[in-house]
Structure formats: C-alpha cells, structure tokens
Amino acid sequence: MKTFFLVLTMIPAILAEHVPMGCVEIKNRDSNKFLISSNTHDSDRRHVTYRKFSEQWKISKLGSSYRIRHAKLNEELYESEQSWNGNYLFTWIPKSSVKTGGWQIYGSGTEGYFYIKNEHFGHCLYMKGYGNWIYAYDECQGPKYEWKIYNVDTCKN
C-alpha cells in the first residue's frame, strides 16, 4: 500500500516539465520562428512578432506565476484586452509590472514544448502565421500554440 501511495504522489512530478528560467529564447513549433519585439504601438506599448533570428527574454517566477521580460528592453510581455482576431500581445514600455503580465507555462504533451497561458484572460500565445504579430487565443492546443524555450548562457541583445 505504501508503494502504491508513493507512486501516485510522484506522477505529477514525472509529468511536469522543467520550465527554463533566466535568459531564454522562445521558438514556435509550427513556424520554427522566434518570439521577438517589434515596432511601438504607442508611448506605452510595443508589439511582439516573430522572425527567423532570435532575441532573448528573461523568465522569472513570482509566486505561482511566471513573468516574461524582453532582456534588452526590460519590457514585460502581457496580453491586452485590445482584440482583432485574437487578443494583442505587447511589451510594456514603462518597465514596471502590468496586471495582465502573469503567465502559466506548462508542458504541451509534445516533448520539450510548452503552452504559455495568460493568467488574467486564460488565453495562450498563438502563432498566427501571417500578419507578423503574435496573438492570444483560448484554444491552447496544437503546434501553433506550442513554444520551445531555450536557455542561453548570457543575454546578448
């Protein structure tokens, strides 16, 4: 009986994937392109997009949430309530934390890939594949929602 209980308590640890922390690069499974910063939307917000080249981000843990900041710009990634065919994702230029910048990052079921889900809206980062911007939708399944997170030794950009 003790062995059975021990095995049951270990199942969540076995299923959970380690989320890379610190300086990382984030790449979409479907497009094979990296999450990067883009042009400014206004004085407080900058769009995020994707390219074949990478930029670094910093992932940290705050309580049960993850926070994601652009390494060079020190701008926090967040989901906006502004929407057109999915909620817009921005970085917050004023450098402070933003209410909708908390994320859950968890294994997608595809080895080495994660879903990145906003805690406030419950939507996941989504690679649309056109339009150059990254959006957030509520489905959270499939390769367009899966992200590989690579640790890098130092943040260079």
C-alpha positions in Angstrom: 0.0 0.0 0.0 2.8 2.4 0.8 4.5 1.8 -2.5 1.2 2.5 -4.4 0.8 5.8 -2.5 4.4 6.8 -3.3 3.9 6.1 -7.0 0.7 8.2 -7.0 2.3 11.1 -5.4 5.2 11.0 -7.9 3.0 11.1 -11.0 2.7 15.0 -11.1 6.5 15.4 -10.8 7.1 12.8 -13.6 4.5 14.5 -15.9 5.7 18.1 -15.2 8.4 19.5 -17.5 11.0 21.8 -16.2 10.4 25.4 -17.3 13.6 27.1 -18.3 14.3 30.2 -16.3 16.6 33.2 -16.6 17.8 34.2 -20.1 16.0 32.3 -22.8 14.9 32.3 -26.4 11.4 31.3 -27.3 10.6 29.5 -30.6 7.2 28.4 -32.1 6.9 24.8 -33.1 4.6 25.4 -36.1 6.5 28.2 -37.8 10.0 27.4 -36.4 10.4 31.2 -35.8 11.4 33.1 -32.6 9.3 35.5 -30.5 10.9 39.0 -30.8 10.0 42.6 -30.1 8.6 44.8 -32.8 7.6 48.4 -33.5 5.9 50.6 -31.0 2.1 50.8 -30.8 2.1 53.9 -28.7 4.2 55.5 -26.0 3.4 52.6 -23.5 3.3 49.5 -25.7 5.4 47.7 -28.2 4.1 44.8 -30.4 5.7 41.4 -30.4 6.3 39.5 -33.6 8.3 36.6 -34.9 11.4 36.1 -37.1 14.0 33.5 -38.1 16.5 35.2 -35.8 16.2 35.2 -32.0 16.1 37.7 -29.3 16.5 37.0 -25.6 13.8 37.1 -22.9 14.0 36.6 -19.2 11.6 34.3 -17.4 11.2 34.5 -13.7 8.8 33.0 -11.2 6.7 35.2 -9.0 4.5 33.1 -6.6 2.7 30.7 -8.8 3.1 32.8 -12.0 5.8 33.3 -14.5 6.8 36.8 -15.7 8.4 37.2 -19.1 10.5 40.3 -20.0 12.4 41.3 -23.1 16.0 41.0 -22.0 17.5 44.1 -23.7 14.5 46.4 -23.4 13.4 45.2 -19.9 9.8 45.4 -21.0 7.3 42.9 -19.6 5.2 40.7 -22.0 1.5 41.0 -21.5 -1.9 40.2 -23.1 -4.0 43.2 -23.9 -7.8 43.3 -23.9 -7.4 45.0 -27.3 -8.6 42.5 -29.8 -8.8 41.8 -33.5 -8.9 38.2 -34.4 -7.3 37.4 -31.1 -6.1 39.5 -28.2 -3.0 41.6 -28.9 0.3 40.9 -27.1 2.6 43.7 -26.2 5.6 44.5 -24.1 5.0 47.3 -21.5 7.5 50.1 -22.2 7.3 51.9 -18.8 9.4 49.0 -17.4 7.0 48.3 -14.4 4.9 45.2 -14.0 1.5 45.1 -15.5 -1.6 43.3 -14.2 -2.1 41.1 -17.2 1.6 40.0 -17.4 1.3 36.8 -15.3 1.7 33.5 -17.2 1.3 29.8 -16.6 3.9 27.8 -18.6 3.3 24.1 -18.8 4.2 21.1 -21.0 2.1 20.8 -24.1 2.4 17.0 -24.3 5.0 17.3 -27.1 8.4 16.7 -25.5 10.3 19.9 -25.0 7.4 22.2 -25.9 5.3 24.4 -23.7 2.0 26.3 -23.7 2.3 29.9 -22.4 -1.1 30.8 -21.0 -2.1 34.3 -19.6 -3.5 34.1 -16.1 -5.8 37.0 -16.4 -7.5 36.1 -19.7 -6.8 32.4 -19.9 -5.6 32.6 -23.5 -2.4 31.1 -24.9 0.3 32.6 -27.1 -0.6 31.8 -30.7 1.5 31.9 -33.9 -1.0 33.0 -36.5 1.4 32.6 -39.4 0.6 35.8 -41.1 0.2 39.5 -40.1 3.6 39.4 -38.3 2.1 39.7 -34.8 1.7 37.1 -32.1 -1.8 36.9 -30.6 -3.5 35.1 -27.8 -6.5 32.7 -28.1 -8.3 30.5 -25.7 -7.8 27.1 -27.5 -4.3 26.3 -26.2 -3.8 23.2 -28.3 -1.7 22.2 -31.3 1.6 23.3 -32.9 0.6 26.9 -33.4 0.3 27.2 -29.6 3.5 25.2 -28.7 6.7 27.0 -27.8 10.2 25.7 -27.2 12.1 27.6 -24.6 15.9 27.5 -24.8 18.2 28.5 -22.0 21.1 30.7 -23.2 24.3 31.4 -21.2 24.1 35.2 -21.4 21.6 37.7 -22.7 23.3 39.4 -25.7 20.7 41.7 -27.1 
